[in-house]
């Protein structure tokens, strides 16, 4: 783990991480300090911050499949630790556990993003080896989550933000197009939007592609 004095410096420096690449580096250094390989933050299932492609793909897997530790309605522990994506995890989240293992992920840890007692998102970290967090790692991860929550609550997108995932670390809404595509499918198939979203997720899972890619394909078919 990095020196204990490094984490406070990282947390204090978040407000200065204005560019996407700076935010990515900030996220990756926090992951390193926690002895994790990557972290990602989601607000109400919307991926907004990530350190690397694997962390983003983990969040996309939960969103696409509708299952995973970050979607637990209530945490019985903070952080919520899945220290081994083995048999027990496979029984609870069979598709998510299989997708995580395909990415080389063997342990997942989830902290709440919260305002007071209200949880509005999650910070998820992963490792390629099984095993629980130390008490210090669990505590430091909560510090990162709380600072990041305050930053995200105060976030005002600038005029240069574009749709799409963008660069790692970027705070932007990249699943807007998923809901737009679900609306297109709803109209095309004559089904409710919720059912269209389920079908969109199923198509992404069957094709082994991110649901955002499937959404982009559907939207590209629309007339200009």
N, C-alpha and C positions, 0 to 999 in steps of 0.2 A: 504494500500500500504506500502511496505517496506520504511524505511527511505530514503530520497532523496539522501543521500550520498552513498547508497548501489549500485545504478545502475552504477555510474562511476567505482566503484571497480569491478563490474561484467564485464563491458566492457573491462577494462584493463586486466582482468584475462583470457580472451578468448584464448589468444595465449598459455597459459600454460595448457589448457585443452586438453591434448594429447591423453588420453585414452577415449574409447567410453563412459564409465560410467561417467567420468568427464564431457564430453560434454553434456551428458543427464542432469546431475545435473545443469550445467551452463544454459542450455535451460530452465529447469523447474524453476530455480530461477529468470530468466528474465521474464518468464510468471507470476510468483508470484508478481514480482515488478510492472508489468503492470496490476495486478488484473485480469489476464486471467488464464484459467485452463490448457492451453497447447499452444505450438507454433510449427510450422514446416516450413522449408524452402525448396523451390523447384527451380531448375535451369532449365528453358525451359521445364517444366513439369516433370523433374526428381527429385524425392524426395531425398534430401541429408542430412537433419538434422531434428530431431524431438525430442520432450521432452517426449512424452507418446504415447501409442497405439492409443488413440482416434484422436490425431492430425495427426498421420500417416494415419489412416483410412479415415479421411476427405480428405486428399490429394489424396489418392488412389481413392476415390469416384469421385473426379473431373476428374482424369485421365481416369478412366474407363468409365464414362458417357459422357465425353467431354463437361461438363457444370459446372458452378459454378463461384463465384465471383473472384477467382484467375485467371480465364481464360479470364476476360474482356480484350479486345484489348487495351483499354486506360482508365486510371482512371480519372474520372472527379473530384475526391477529393483524398487527401492523408491524412490518410489511406482511403481505400475503405471500408465503413462501411455497413454491413448488420446487423443492430441493432436488427432486429426481423425477424426470419425465419418463418414468418406467410404468410398471403395471397399473398402479393405482391411478396415475394421471391418464393412462390410456383408457381405463374404464370410465372415468368421469368425463374426459374430453377426447374421445377417440380420434376424431379427425384432426383437431388442433395438435394433439400430442404427436401424431404421425407427421404433420407438416413441420412442426418444430424440429423434430429429429432429422428430417430431410435437410434442414438448414444447419445441422450440426449443433443444435441447442439442446442442452441436457438439464438446465435448471433455469427457472424463471422466478422473478421477484417483483411484486407489485406494491407500490406505495400510493396512498390516496392524494390527489390534488384537492385541496379543500379551502373553504372560506369559513372559518369558525368550525362548526360541527357539520356543515354541509359539504358533501363530496361532489365535485363537478367534473372530475377527470381522474386520470391515473398516470403514474410514472412507472414504466416497466423496464426492468433490467434483465439481462440474460448472461449466461455463462455456458461454455462448451464442456464443462465438467460438472458432475452432480455434487451436491453438498450444500448445507445450509449456510446462511450468513453468520458472521460473528455478531455479537451484540453491538460492537462499535460500527460495523458496516450497516446494520439495520438502523441504528440511530442516525448516522451520517446521511443515509439515503433519505430519511425523513426530513432532514435539514435541507437537502437539495430540493425535495418535492415542495416544501413550504416556500422556499425562495422562488422557485420556478412558478408556483401557483400565483404568487403576488405579481410576478412579471406578466404572466398571461392575462390576469384579470385587468391589468392596466394597458394591455396591448391595443394599439390603434394601427391597423394596416396602412402602409403607405401607398402612394399612387403607383408604385412600380411593381406591386405584388401581382402576380399573374396566376391564373388557374393552373392546376396540375401540381404534381408532387414537387417539382423544382429540385433545388439542391438540398443535400442533407443539412439538417439544422434549421431550415427555413420555417418560420411560423406563418403558415398560410393554410387556407382551406383547400384541401386537394380532393375531397370526396363530393364536392358540390355536383360534379358531373355525374356521379353515381346516382344521385337522386333525380337529376335531370333525365338520365337515361331510363330510370325506373318509370318516370312519367311518360316518356315516349312509349315504352313497352306497355304500360297500362292502357294507353289510348289504342295502340296497335292491336293488342290482344283482347281488349274489352274486359280486363280484369282490374281489381282494386290495386292501388299503388303498392300496398304492403305485399300482395301476392307477386306483383311484378318484381319487387326487390328480392323476394325469395328466389324467383326464377333467375334473376341476374346473378345472384350469389351462386346458385347451383351450376349455372353455365360456367362461371369462373372456376369453380372447384373442378368440374369435369374436364376443363381445358388446362388445368394446372397453370392458370395465369392470374395475376392480380385483378380484382374486380374493377379497379379503375381502368385497366387496359380494355376490358370488355365494354365498359361504359363509353370510353373514347371511340371504339369501333362503331357503336350504335349511333353516337352523335355525329360522327363523320358521314354517316349515310344520309343525314338530313339535308334537304335542299338548302342552298345558301339564302 
